[in-house]
Amino acid sequence: MVRKFRDIKELSTAAVGHIIDIARKAVRNKGFCTIVMAGGSTPRLAYELLSSPAYAKNMPWRNSHLFWGDERWVTSTHPDSNFAMAHKALLAKVSIQPKNIHQIPTDATNPEDGAARYEKHLRGFFHTKPSAEMKSLAKDLSVPCFDLVLLGMGTDGHTASLFPGSSILAEKKKWVAAVPAGVGSPPVARITLTLPVLNGAKNIFFLVTGRVKLAILDTILTRPAEAQKLYPAARIKPAGNLVWLTSEKE
Ligand code: 6PG
């Protein structure tokens, strides 16, 4: 489904409504919710809105667990850090417990070690939760089932830190992978969730603005086979709900 908005403010307001609805429903059903935060700049306004009293009071923070879809290999206070952006826009302003903030570690020895540590953390978290939180794609190919994954998309069709032509797009077993430096902006090394994990989600919401990204979305919707070869975002096909929140205005 594609929802079109006049501008980023309208888009972000809708995103916050969906986040709260999905979180409240998950907490009602199973006592907790799991949300994967998007990086980049587009989600910033949504995070700021969610931190405002009018919205924050409706979010079940006590039972909400936040994760990240990807992270740049920088310190967690660096201006390029996806965590730092979410912390400034949201986390520092709401009553979420530190144990519910599942940050991708960038203080490991190297990105590979950071990816392995995050995967171990995710497996530990989801294996202590009801089995319904684990979706078995096939024998021993279980993946977590996040209640909500928020994603952005680059103007090259990347999403999270899954870039065009990356061998990580073919990853079927790992939940988390290290991305070598040299791609993306900033062109630093990164850590990213893999496609099987992202696609295991109950709900995936893309937040995309601008004509270039909307042209990519048009290809994804109208020429899926071609898009699949060109754009990693075209490979986001959750068994659950996929919604594109869009605005032509940046
Ligand atoms: C990252 C992001 C990335 C982002 C897109 C869009 O770490 O770079 O996770 O996937 O969502 O690059 O970024 P903008 O929202 O800044 O256009």
Residues whose N, C-alpha, C, O or C-beta is under 5 A from the ligand:
A	BS01	6PG	A38 G39 G40 S41 T42 D70 L151 G152 M153 G154 H158 T159 A160 S161 S185
